[in-house]
């Protein structure tokens, strides 16, 4: 802090009036977009590759904390979706809640 008894004492940058705190810049030049295939196990990747042959596309991967990733695929018309289970099977039940 500022020592009023000694005007020549250094001033703390945080408490200095009219000065911004001297902290390093935290932003990066370009945000890195993670690979959606990263973290999928071999069974999930094999199912994903098979569905991509039939023009299904990986729309997104939900990554809940402390759980397996949840890849979500849509058909070519974006009318139906499926979820790939950790064992590579498909869940077509539509229980996943999607925002409209």
C-alpha positions as semicolon CSV with decimal commas, in nm:
position;residue;x (nm);y (nm);z (nm)
1;X;0,000;0,000;0,000
2;X;0,095;0,364;-0,020
3;X;0,298;0,486;0,273
4;X;0,182;0,844;0,341
5;X;0,475;0,911;0,574
6;X;0,723;0,841;0,292
7;X;0,612;0,993;-0,042
8;X;0,908;0,831;-0,222
9;X;0,801;0,478;-0,127
10;X;0,694;0,254;-0,418
11;X;0,322;0,237;-0,484
12;X;0,138;-0,097;-0,507
13;X;0,000;-0,122;-0,864
14;X;-0,334;-0,261;-0,740
15;X;-0,398;0,033;-0,507
16;X;-0,252;0,304;-0,729
17;X;-0,505;0,562;-0,836
18;X;-0,546;0,593;-1,212
19;X;-0,330;0,291;-1,295
20;X;-0,437;-0,053;-1,415
21;X;-0,308;-0,358;-1,230
22;X;0,008;-0,504;-1,382
23;X;-0,104;-0,856;-1,465
24;X;0,001;-1,057;-1,769
25;X;-0,234;-1,086;-2,066
26;X;-0,439;-1,407;-2,035
27;X;-0,595;-1,417;-2,381
28;X;-0,442;-1,623;-2,657
29;X;-0,425;-1,527;-3,022
30;X;-0,652;-1,808;-3,139
31;X;-0,866;-2,040;-2,928
32;X;-0,788;-2,405;-2,983
33;X;-1,088;-2,610;-3,083
34;X;-1,059;-2,963;-2,946
35;X;-1,084;-3,257;-3,184
36;X;-1,434;-3,408;-3,137
37;X;-1,290;-3,759;-3,184
38;X;-1,053;-3,711;-2,891
39;X;-1,148;-3,916;-2,589
40;X;-1,370;-4,161;-2,777
41;X;-1,282;-4,523;-2,714
42;X;-1,208;-4,767;-3,002
43;X;-1,561;-4,915;-2,999
44;X;-1,715;-4,567;-3,032
45;X;-1,473;-4,473;-3,311
46;X;-1,551;-4,790;-3,506
47;X;-1,927;-4,727;-3,484
48;X;-1,875;-4,362;-3,580
49;X;-1,674;-4,458;-3,889
50;X;-1,942;-4,709;-3,994
51;X;-2,220;-4,452;-3,961
52;X;-2,024;-4,187;-4,151
53;X;-2,025;-4,426;-4,450
54;X;-2,406;-4,392;-4,450
55;X;-2,383;-4,010;-4,434
56;X;-2,448;-3,970;-4,065
57;X;-2,244;-3,682;-3,922
58;X;-2,096;-3,624;-3,581
59;X;-2,280;-3,314;-3,460
60;X;-2,121;-3,278;-3,117
61;X;-1,979;-3,468;-2,823
62;X;-2,109;-3,403;-2,476
63;X;-1,842;-3,444;-2,212
64;X;-2,002;-3,476;-1,867
65;X;-1,764;-3,466;-1,574
66;X;-1,634;-3,803;-1,456
67;X;-1,833;-3,991;-1,721
68;X;-1,774;-4,126;-2,070
69;X;-1,813;-3,881;-2,360
70;X;-2,149;-3,889;-2,540
71;X;-2,114;-3,858;-2,920
72;X;-2,433;-3,744;-3,094
73;X;-2,483;-3,805;-3,466
74;X;-2,750;-3,674;-3,703
75;X;-2,869;-3,829;-4,029
76;X;-2,817;-3,652;-4,359
77;X;-3,156;-3,475;-4,331
78;X;-3,100;-3,366;-3,968
79;X;-3,430;-3,532;-3,872
80;X;-3,308;-3,819;-3,656
81;X;-3,021;-3,852;-3,413
82;X;-2,846;-4,136;-3,238
83;X;-2,613;-4,157;-2,941
84;X;-2,316;-4,393;-2,942
85;X;-2,288;-4,581;-2,613
86;X;-1,946;-4,656;-2,456
87;X;-1,963;-5,017;-2,580
88;X;-2,019;-4,898;-2,940
89;X;-2,393;-4,977;-2,955
90;X;-2,645;-4,718;-3,071
91;X;-2,914;-4,558;-2,859
92;X;-3,199;-4,449;-3,086
93;X;-3,450;-4,398;-2,806
94;X;-3,432;-4,019;-2,821
95;X;-3,398;-3,973;-2,447
96;X;-3,123;-3,715;-2,488
97;X;-3,264;-3,366;-2,433
98;X;-3,164;-3,127;-2,711
99;X;-3,219;-2,755;-2,720
100;X;-3,430;-2,626;-3,005
